[in-house]
Structures are given as structure tokens and as C-alpha cells.
């Protein structure tokens, strides 16, 4: 039946930065859908607590530490994972770093840090994951970018540029890897009600109203808003979607 194209039972997903605000909600949703979830994060303690929640849904779940700015850490992560799992069907890159400031205030070191975490980390993880997926028949890769990668707002120069780079990287990776049955797409979330944003809004009165005034839906996103699109992109239901960036922004990009 047609609904089976959404079935993810017994698939295995590797979620990089999975213990974060958007990632954690998605990891739980994946486990509820019958997916074995590997949570790779710099905060391994938080990842382990999340893995416990995932295991309560009768799936396998593993927490592992990774620092995407260090290639050796990424290699060690994959080595540990493949000692336990023979195949990864899904990769989701949730990692993101943002330092809001004017271009004139950016140092070279801070600019490079933004690109190293967002773009270079994504490149290394996806490249190494694709090498494995080619050996096991393919899979799905979902890259979390940002709506800031397609619109222009002051104070977002490094973040927006790195996220725009991730969107285009996903498009090119999709073309290069589709012949190996590897489907690469990206999502572009808007401002989302995570712990990070909550602190930012508390420290910057009036910013919530500013964000919401730019979103036709009238509110910032919640991590739950991304579950449906992510499950869709991980399933066979999205098999005709290649190199697409899905704007999850409540209409913000309409402007």
C-alpha cells in the first residue's frame, strides 16, 4: 500500500549534533518510527540521556562523542559505529554555530571557526558517510542549513555565508552521488524555540517580535515542526527529491 513508502522500520540513522534542540526532537521521532538511532555529539552525556529515551521505543540507540572540527575525531566516530552497526541508512547533519556580529567586528579566527563547524564539518562527515553508503547500496543524507542561507539579514554574515555554502554543497553532492543511490537534500529552518534561542531572546528584548513579524505564520518554529519533513526526507516517499532545499520557515522566505 502507498503508506508503506513512509515506513522506516529497522533503518539506522546517524544524527550528527543529535543532542541539540532540533536534533533531540528528531532523534526521538525517528526512534518512534522504528529507526535505530546513533547520536553523535560533542556533549556525549546529553547524547547518552537521549539514547536512553530512544531505546525506550524498542530500538537500538548509541551515543558517541564527536568533534566535527577534528578529522581524527570523525574517523574515530565512524570506526566505533561500524564496530557495532554494519550499515547506516540515514545521515542527518544537525550541527550549527552562529556568532552574530557586524562584519567589521569579525576576526579571521572567528570567521574561520564558523565555516569549520558548519561547512567543513559537514563536508567531512558527508564525504566519509557517502564512501560507506556506496558499499552498502545507498541511503539518505539530510543537511540542516538555515533560512539565513537564502535571505540576507545584518549580523549574520559568517553564519549566512556558511549556510548558503551548505545548501549548494548539498546540491552538488546530490548530483555526484545519486548514481550510487545516495539521496542528498537539505532543510532550511527559521528561528526555532530551542534553549539557545530562548537565551538569545531573553538577552535581546524585542527580538522575538522582530522574528515573528518576518514570519507570515506569526510565530517562530518549534523543534516539533521539523519532524514531519525530516521523516519524509529519510523515507522512500522522497525518492524523487534530489538536491532540494526544503524551506521550513513559516513563509519567511516569501518576502
Beta strands, then each sheet from edge to edge (+ up, - down):
strand 1: 12-16
strand 2: 36-41
strand 3: 61-65
strand 4: 90-93
strand 5: 139-144
strand 6: 182-189
strand 7: 245-248
sheet 1: 3+ 2+ 1+ 4+ 5+ 6+ 7+
end
